[in-house]
């Protein structure tokens, strides 16, 4: 297997800066997901690693060997595309055999390898079909097979599940994760779907505007987002983010003033009390807000709309001119009804206004 390293990768398309000085280490055997919105630079980064794009600056290493200027065929990485990129005029057997024939393997060795991969991916009964005769899930497994059969140093996957329906996508998500663990092949997986990223990855690298925002395991990404962008991008619904200002502070509490209300924040639950001053962005996840119909010392609001989701309920609460989303397991209420919201101190995040 293999480890990969990217140093100061930069790519421009005309006046557009697609990748802005990205540096990243991908460990041997690791499943790393590049996550971010459309146009953030994640696919361009993957294509540079594959050799399908030439970076303007930076260096790409595979097992400490500089491959930046090597052609794709000499990098020993396999890419799985969103479109599957199967040859429509070839049978599945011929599609799988093609990369092995280019390596001048014998017919017997090719047949043996195809049999092995066919059984692994449960496509052995599809080998005489053409791609147009396959379902989406079957085509996706064949595309994986064509990558696996080469036994590359790394897999590069560009949104391979995005063309599947929701139920099949859930199934293939688990299958892909299990397969990568069995093979142990270093994998870089690109997606804009946070559910895919958080459930599949060992580490997630979040990008925005061509730059890395945070690289960490899924638990850390969710519980300790390092930037306002990460906090607002991760979570369904995402974290509530409100502008506020620290107007007073003593040894134990800070008073936060929002546009329409104030609240006291205990300081002993915060990591760095020295940074709690001036204008801030207050953040709390919907599931961490405690909601009550009984008046208490919390912040008063009123129900704007209730969104039942079966096992849980999303409550949109109007607080002044702001809307805060609350996630609850059990709740009944009607628009216009008064509520009180409490924010557990250990679940509160404060971000600098200047930090995106």
GICORBEL-V65002 format. One record per backbone hydrogen bond with DSSP energy under -0.5 kcal/mol. NH is the residue of the N-H (numbers start at 1). CO is the residue of the C=O. E is the energy in kcal/mol with one decimal. If there is no record, write none. Layout:
{{NH/CO/E} {NH/CO/E}}
//
This chain:
{{4/26/-2.0} {5/61/-2.2} {6/24/-3.0} {7/59/-2.7} {8/6/-0.5} {9/22/-3.2} {10/57/-2.2} {11/19/-1.7} {13/16/-2.7} {14/12/-0.5} {16/13/-2.0} {17/15/-0.5} {18/11/-1.7} {18/16/-1.0} {19/11/-1.9} {20/210/-3.2} {21/19/-0.7} {22/9/-2.4} {24/6/-2.0} {26/4/-3.1} {27/25/-0.5} {29/2/-0.7} {30/27/-1.8} {32/30/-0.7} {32/187/-2.9} {33/203/-2.1} {34/189/-2.6} {35/33/-0.7} {35/205/-2.5} {36/191/-1.0} {40/37/-1.6} {45/41/-2.0} {46/42/-2.0} {47/43/-2.6} {48/44/-1.9} {49/45/-1.9} {50/46/-2.2} {51/47/-1.0} {52/47/-2.3} {53/47/-1.3} {55/53/-0.6} {56/10/-2.2} {57/10/-1.8} {59/7/-2.1} {61/5/-3.1} {62/65/-2.3} {63/3/-3.0} {65/62/-1.6} {66/64/-0.5} {67/60/-2.7} {67/65/-0.6} {68/60/-0.7} {70/67/-1.5} {74/71/-1.5} {75/72/-1.8} {78/154/-2.5} {80/156/-2.9} {81/79/-0.6} {84/81/-1.1} {85/83/-0.7} {88/86/-0.7} {90/87/-1.3} {92/129/-2.1} {93/127/-2.8} {95/91/-2.4} {96/92/-2.4} {97/93/-2.3} {98/94/-1.7} {99/95/-0.6} {100/97/-0.8} {101/97/-2.4} {102/98/-1.8} {103/100/-0.7} {104/101/-2.0} {105/100/-1.8} {110/106/-2.4} {111/107/-2.7} {112/108/-2.2} {113/109/-2.3} {114/110/-2.6} {115/111/-2.2} {116/112/-1.9} {117/113/-2.4} {118/114/-2.9} {119/115/-2.0} {120/116/-1.9} {121/117/-2.4} {122/118/-0.5} {123/118/-2.5} {124/118/-0.9} {126/123/-1.9} {127/124/-0.7} {129/126/-2.0} {131/90/-0.7} {133/130/-2.3} {134/131/-1.8} {139/135/-2.7} {140/136/-2.1} {141/137/-1.8} {142/138/-2.2} {143/139/-2.4} {144/140/-1.9} {145/141/-2.4} {146/142/-2.4} {147/143/-1.2} {148/144/-3.0} {149/145/-2.6} {150/147/-0.8} {151/148/-2.2} {152/147/-0.6} {153/76/-2.5} {154/76/-0.7} {155/186/-2.8} {156/78/-3.0} {157/188/-2.9} {158/80/-2.8} {158/156/-0.5} {159/157/-0.9} {159/190/-2.0} {162/159/-1.2} {164/161/-1.7} {169/165/-2.5} {170/166/-1.7} {171/167/-1.8} {172/168/-2.9} {173/169/-1.9} {174/170/-1.4} {175/171/-2.0} {176/172/-2.9} {177/173/-1.9} {178/174/-2.3} {179/175/-2.6} {180/176/-2.5} {181/177/-1.8} {182/178/-2.1} {183/179/-2.6} {184/180/-2.7} {186/153/-0.7} {187/30/-3.2} {188/155/-2.5} {189/32/-2.7} {189/187/-0.5} {190/157/-3.5} {191/34/-2.3} {194/192/-0.7} {197/193/-2.0} {198/194/-2.9} {199/195/-1.9} {200/196/-2.0} {201/197/-2.0} {202/31/-2.9} {203/31/-1.2} {204/216/-3.4} {205/33/-3.2} {206/204/-0.6} {206/214/-2.8} {207/35/-2.9} {208/211/-2.3} {210/40/-2.0} {211/208/-1.9} {213/206/-3.7} {214/206/-1.0} {216/204/-1.9} {221/217/-2.4} {222/218/-2.1} {223/219/-2.8} {224/220/-3.0} {229/356/-1.0} {231/227/-2.2} {232/228/-2.1} {233/229/-1.7} {234/230/-2.3} {239/231/-1.3} {239/234/-0.8} {240/284/-2.5} {242/282/-2.5} {244/280/-2.6} {245/257/-1.6} {246/278/-2.5} {247/245/-0.8} {247/255/-2.3} {248/255/-0.9} {250/253/-2.8} {254/265/-2.1} {255/248/-2.7} {256/254/-0.6} {256/263/-3.1} {257/245/-2.9} {257/255/-0.5} {258/256/-0.6} {258/261/-3.3} {263/256/-2.2} {265/254/-3.4} {266/264/-0.6} {267/252/-3.2} {268/252/-0.5} {270/267/-2.0} {275/272/-1.0} {276/273/-1.3} {277/275/-1.6} {278/246/-0.6} {280/244/-2.7} {281/351/-2.4} {282/242/-3.3} {282/280/-0.5} {283/349/-2.9} {284/240/-1.7} {288/285/-1.7} {289/285/-0.6} {289/286/-0.9} {290/342/-2.5} {291/289/-0.6} {292/340/-2.0} {299/341/-2.7} {301/339/-2.8} {302/318/-1.8} {303/337/-2.8} {304/316/-3.4} {305/316/-1.4} {307/314/-3.4} {308/306/-0.6} {309/312/-2.9} {311/309/-1.4} {313/328/-3.4} {314/307/-2.7} {315/313/-0.6} {315/326/-3.2} {316/305/-2.9} {316/314/-0.6} {317/315/-0.7} {317/324/-3.2} {318/302/-3.2} {319/317/-0.7} {319/322/-2.9} {320/318/-0.6} {322/319/-2.2} {324/317/-3.1} {324/322/-0.5} {326/315/-2.3} {327/286/-1.8} {328/313/-2.7} {328/326/-0.5} {336/303/-3.2} {337/334/-2.0} {339/301/-2.8} {340/292/-2.6} {341/299/-3.0} {342/290/-2.6} {344/288/-0.7} {344/342/-0.6} {347/344/-2.0} {348/345/-1.1} {349/283/-2.7} {351/281/-2.7} {353/279/-0.7} {355/352/-0.5} {356/354/-0.6}}
//
